[in-house]
Amino acid sequence: MGRPEQRSVVVTGATGGIGAATALRLAGSGFDVIATARSQEKADVLIAAAAARGRALRTVVLDVAEPSSCVEAMGRIVDMTGGGAWAVVNNAGVPQAGSLEDVTDEQARHLLEVNLLGAMRICRLALPGMRLRGEGRIVNVSSGLGRVPWPLGGWYSASKHALSALTHCLRMEMAHAGVRVSLVEPGAFATAMLDRAVDDLAGADRGGAGYERSRALFTAVNQRVPGPQPVARTIEKALSSRRPKARYSVGLDARLLVPLHEVSPLWLSDRVKHTITGLPPRAPQRAGAGKRAA
């Protein structure tokens, strides 16, 4: 991998977790990083963190869930880069954990705006400059859960599954324009995303099955898995490789458990998920059930 020659890269959701790790790593590798944040205060914190490491990056305030904010911010980036960013890393995301029965329409729409529609909106706004230049890179950050639907996380899995499908289509549609598109599928890494999922479960719990076990599971996982640096390294690889892969799976669980899930029969994967989450696999036996009427 050669040095990027100050190629500009937009990183969305760059103020924490995978986004922050990616922005700081790319800035240290010579990329011209334009990190997006939902507020100037959060942007200032990221700038200070970069400066403490002897790195420099630029920021733009952007809410991927708001179309007007996306248009305004990407317009600013066109001016900042003299024609548009060379690459985009769509990382911004929210978990919105909870059973399908408990997640409201409003919550589901917000999740889809952030995880799916916002990401593709950023792609659509970045593509004219890439097409005019005759080259560019797009890296969309999905999740192993996009291929492993997880109970009490159904909307998150659905959004990431859809993002994966659109990314594969975009890769084929943009190949002739010199735009290389990659999908990154992280497994479990210690970030604030899992903490937010725990908070989501606490707020959505109406006494439903599986909530207490799932909160304990997410908390335990977040305490035991590594930080997001391996994902940041993979994103850098996708941006720096002459022939980037179409898909990168990051983490032992994503590389092994996801393919295992895909070849397992549904009855077996259902049983495993019921056991892990504590969700009852069947309705409780009612008193008198099964007895023949006199």
C-alpha positions as CSV (number, residue, x, y, z in Angstrom):
1,M,0.0,0.0,0.0
2,G,1.4,3.4,-1.0
3,R,0.8,6.7,0.7
4,P,-2.4,8.4,-0.2
5,E,-0.9,11.7,-1.5
6,Q,-3.3,13.8,0.6
7,R,-6.4,12.2,-0.9
8,S,-9.5,13.6,0.8
9,V,-11.8,11.2,2.7
10,V,-15.1,12.0,4.4
11,V,-15.8,9.9,7.5
12,T,-19.3,10.1,8.9
13,G,-20.1,9.5,12.5
14,A,-16.5,10.3,13.3
15,T,-16.8,11.5,16.9
16,G,-16.8,8.1,18.6
17,G,-16.1,4.3,18.3
18,I,-15.2,3.1,14.8
19,G,-15.6,6.5,13.2
20,A,-13.2,8.2,15.6
21,A,-10.7,5.4,15.4
22,T,-10.9,5.6,11.6
23,A,-10.6,9.3,11.3
24,L,-7.5,9.5,13.6
25,R,-5.9,6.5,11.8
26,L,-6.4,7.9,8.3
27,A,-5.2,11.4,9.5
28,G,-2.0,9.7,10.8
29,S,-1.5,7.9,7.4
30,G,-1.5,11.1,5.3
31,F,-5.1,11.3,4.2
32,D,-6.9,14.6,4.2
33,V,-9.6,13.6,6.6
34,I,-12.9,15.5,6.7
35,A,-14.7,14.1,9.7
36,T,-18.4,14.8,10.2
37,A,-20.0,15.4,13.6
38,R,-23.6,16.2,14.7
39,S,-22.4,19.3,16.6
40,Q,-19.5,21.7,16.6
41,E,-18.8,20.8,20.2
42,K,-18.2,17.2,19.3
43,A,-16.2,18.2,16.3
44,D,-13.9,20.3,18.6
45,V,-13.3,17.3,20.9
46,L,-12.2,15.2,17.9
47,I,-9.9,18.0,16.6
48,A,-8.3,18.2,20.0
49,A,-7.8,14.4,20.1
50,A,-6.1,14.5,16.8
51,A,-3.9,17.4,17.8
52,A,-2.9,15.5,20.9
53,R,-1.6,12.7,18.6
54,G,0.2,15.2,16.4
55,R,-2.4,14.8,13.6
56,A,-4.6,17.3,11.8
57,L,-8.0,16.8,10.3
58,R,-10.9,19.0,9.2
59,T,-14.5,18.7,10.3
60,V,-18.0,19.5,9.1
61,V,-21.2,19.5,11.1
62,L,-23.6,17.0,9.5
63,D,-26.7,15.0,10.6
64,V,-27.0,12.1,8.1
65,A,-30.7,11.8,9.1
66,E,-31.5,15.3,7.8
67,P,-31.5,15.6,4.0
68,S,-31.0,19.4,4.1
69,S,-28.0,18.9,6.4
70,C,-26.5,16.4,4.1
71,V,-26.9,18.6,1.0
72,E,-25.4,21.6,2.8
73,A,-22.5,19.7,4.3
74,M,-21.5,17.9,1.1
75,G,-21.7,21.2,-0.7
76,R,-19.2,22.6,1.8
77,I,-17.0,19.6,1.2
78,V,-17.0,20.3,-2.5
79,D,-15.7,23.8,-1.8
80,M,-13.2,22.5,0.7
81,T,-11.7,19.9,-1.7
82,G,-12.0,21.8,-4.9
83,G,-14.6,19.4,-6.5
84,G,-15.6,16.8,-4.0
85,A,-13.9,14.2,-1.8
86,W,-11.9,11.4,-3.3
87,A,-13.5,8.9,-0.8
88,V,-16.4,8.5,1.6
89,V,-16.6,6.2,4.6
90,N,-20.2,5.8,5.7
91,N,-19.9,4.8,9.3
92,A,-22.7,6.7,11.1
93,G,-25.2,4.4,12.7
94,V,-27.6,3.8,15.6
95,P,-28.7,0.4,17.2
96,Q,-32.3,0.9,18.2
97,A,-32.5,-2.4,20.1
98,G,-35.8,-3.8,21.2
99,S,-38.4,-6.3,20.1
100,L,-40.3,-5.6,16.9
101,E,-43.4,-5.3,19.0
102,D,-41.9,-2.5,21.1
103,V,-40.0,-0.4,18.6
104,T,-42.2,2.4,17.3
105,D,-42.7,3.6,13.8
106,E,-40.9,6.8,14.6
107,Q,-37.9,5.0,16.1
108,A,-37.7,2.6,13.1
109,R,-37.8,5.5,10.6
110,H,-35.0,7.3,12.4
111,L,-32.9,4.2,12.4
112,L,-33.5,3.7,8.7
113,E,-32.7,7.4,8.0
114,V,-29.3,7.1,9.8
115,N,-28.2,3.6,8.9
116,L,-29.6,3.2,5.4
117,L,-31.1,6.3,3.7
118,G,-28.5,8.7,5.1
119,A,-25.6,6.5,4.0
120,M,-26.9,6.2,0.5
121,R,-27.7,9.9,0.4
122,I,-24.1,10.7,1.1
123,C,-23.0,8.3,-1.6
124,R,-25.4,10.0,-4.1
125,L,-24.1,13.4,-3.2
126,A,-20.4,12.3,-3.5
127,L,-20.7,10.4,-6.8
128,P,-20.9,13.4,-9.2
129,G,-17.4,14.6,-8.2
130,M,-16.0,11.0,-8.3
131,R,-17.5,10.4,-11.7
132,L,-16.1,13.7,-13.1
133,R,-12.7,12.8,-11.7
134,G,-12.9,9.2,-13.0
135,E,-12.0,7.6,-9.7
136,G,-13.1,7.4,-6.1
137,R,-13.7,5.1,-3.2
138,I,-16.7,4.3,-1.1
139,V,-16.6,2.2,2.1
140,N,-19.9,1.4,3.7
141,V,-19.7,0.0,7.3
142,S,-22.3,-2.6,7.8
143,S,-22.3,-5.3,10.5
144,G,-22.0,-9.0,10.9
145,L,-25.6,-8.7,12.3
146,G,-26.7,-7.7,8.8
147,R,-26.2,-11.4,7.9
148,V,-27.2,-12.8,11.3
149,P,-30.6,-11.4,12.2
150,W,-30.6,-11.1,16.0
151,P,-33.8,-11.1,18.2
152,L,-34.3,-7.8,20.0
153,G,-32.2,-6.2,17.3
154,G,-34.3,-6.9,14.3
155,W,-34.5,-3.3,12.9
156,Y,-30.7,-2.9,13.2
157,S,-30.1,-6.2,11.4
158,A,-32.6,-5.2,8.7
159,S,-31.0,-1.8,8.1
160,K,-27.5,-3.4,7.8
161,H,-28.8,-6.2,5.6
162,A,-30.3,-3.6,3.3
163,L,-27.1,-1.5,3.3
164,S,-25.2,-4.5,2.3
165,A,-27.5,-5.2,-0.7
166,L,-27.4,-1.6,-1.8
167,T,-23.6,-1.5,-1.5
168,H,-23.2,-4.6,-3.7
169,C,-25.5,-3.0,-6.3
170,L,-23.6,0.3,-6.1
171,R,-20.3,-1.5,-6.6
172,M,-21.5,-2.9,-9.9
173,E,-23.2,0.3,-11.1
174,M,-20.1,2.4,-10.5
175,A,-17.4,0.1,-11.7
176,H,-17.4,1.7,-15.2
177,A,-16.9,5.1,-13.6
178,G,-13.7,4.1,-11.7
179,V,-15.4,4.2,-8.3
180,R,-14.4,1.2,-6.2
181,V,-17.0,0.3,-3.5
182,S,-16.3,-1.9,-0.5
183,L,-18.4,-3.3,2.4
184,V,-16.9,-3.6,5.8
185,E,-18.7,-6.0,8.2
186,P,-17.4,-5.7,11.8
187,G,-18.2,-8.2,14.4
188,A,-18.4,-7.2,18.1
189,F,-16.0,-4.4,19.1
190,A,-16.0,-2.3,22.2
191,T,-17.8,1.0,21.3
192,A,-20.5,3.2,22.6
193,M,-22.9,1.5,20.2
194,L,-23.3,-1.5,22.5
195,D,-23.9,0.9,25.5
196,R,-26.6,2.6,23.4
197,A,-28.1,-0.7,22.7
198,V,-28.3,-1.5,26.4
199,D,-30.0,1.9,27.0
200,D,-32.4,1.1,24.1
201,L,-33.4,-2.1,25.8
202,A,-33.9,-0.5,29.1
203,G,-36.2,2.1,27.5
204,A,-38.2,-0.3,25.4
205,D,-38.6,-3.1,28.1
206,R,-42.3,-3.5,28.9
207,G,-41.8,-6.7,30.7
208,G,-41.1,-8.7,27.5
209,A,-39.1,-11.9,27.4
210,G,-35.3,-11.8,26.7
211,Y,-34.7,-8.2,27.7
212,E,-32.8,-8.8,31.0
213,R,-30.6,-11.5,29.5
214,S,-29.9,-9.4,26.4
215,R,-28.9,-6.3,28.5
216,A,-26.5,-8.5,30.4
217,L,-25.1,-10.1,27.2
218,F,-24.4,-6.7,25.5
219,T,-22.8,-5.4,28.6
220,A,-20.5,-8.5,29.0
221,V,-19.6,-8.4,25.4
222,N,-18.6,-4.8,25.4
223,Q,-16.3,-5.4,28.4
224,R,-14.5,-8.4,26.8
225,V,-14.1,-7.5,23.1
226,P,-11.2,-5.4,21.7
227,G,-11.6,-1.7,20.7
228,P,-12.4,-0.6,17.2
229,Q,-8.8,-0.2,15.9
230,P,-8.9,-3.5,13.8
231,V,-11.9,-2.1,11.9
232,A,-10.1,1.2,11.3
233,R,-7.1,-0.7,9.9
234,T,-9.4,-2.6,7.6
235,I,-11.1,0.6,6.4
236,E,-7.6,2.0,5.6
237,K,-6.8,-1.1,3.7
238,A,-9.9,-0.7,1.6
239,L,-9.0,2.8,0.8
240,S,-5.3,2.1,0.1
241,S,-5.4,-1.2,-1.8
242,R,-5.0,-1.0,-5.6
243,R,-7.7,-3.7,-5.8
244,P,-9.9,-3.4,-2.7
245,K,-12.1,-6.4,-1.8
246,A,-15.8,-6.2,-2.3
247,R,-16.3,-7.3,1.3
248,Y,-14.2,-7.3,4.4
249,S,-15.3,-9.2,7.5
250,V,-13.5,-8.0,10.7
251,G,-13.3,-9.9,13.9
252,L,-13.3,-13.7,14.7
253,D,-17.0,-13.7,15.2
254,A,-17.7,-12.1,11.8
255,R,-15.2,-14.3,9.9
256,L,-16.3,-17.6,11.5
257,L,-19.7,-17.3,13.1
258,V,-21.4,-15.5,10.2
259,P,-20.6,-18.1,7.6
260,L,-21.5,-20.9,10.1
261,H,-24.9,-19.2,10.6
262,E,-25.5,-19.1,6.9
263,V,-25.0,-22.8,6.4
264,S,-26.9,-23.9,9.6
265,P,-30.5,-24.9,9.3
266,L,-33.0,-22.4,10.8
267,W,-34.1,-24.7,13.5
268,L,-30.6,-25.0,14.8
269,S,-29.8,-21.2,14.6
270,D,-33.1,-20.5,16.3
271,R,-32.3,-22.8,19.1
272,V,-28.9,-21.2,19.7
273,K,-30.4,-17.7,19.7
274,H,-33.2,-18.7,22.1
275,T,-30.6,-20.1,24.4
276,I,-28.4,-17.1,24.3
277,T,-31.1,-14.5,24.6
278,G,-33.3,-16.4,27.1
279,L,-36.3,-16.0,24.8
280,P,-38.7,-18.9,25.4
281,P,-38.9,-21.2,22.3
282,R,-42.6,-21.9,22.8
283,A,-45.6,-20.8,24.7
284,P,-46.0,-22.0,28.3
285,Q,-48.3,-24.9,28.9
286,R,-51.7,-23.6,30.1
287,A,-53.5,-25.3,32.9
288,G,-55.8,-28.0,31.5
289,A,-54.3,-27.8,28.0
290,G,-54.2,-31.1,26.3
291,K,-57.1,-32.6,28.3
292,R,-60.0,-33.7,26.3
293,A,-63.3,-32.1,27.1
294,A,-65.7,-34.3,29.1
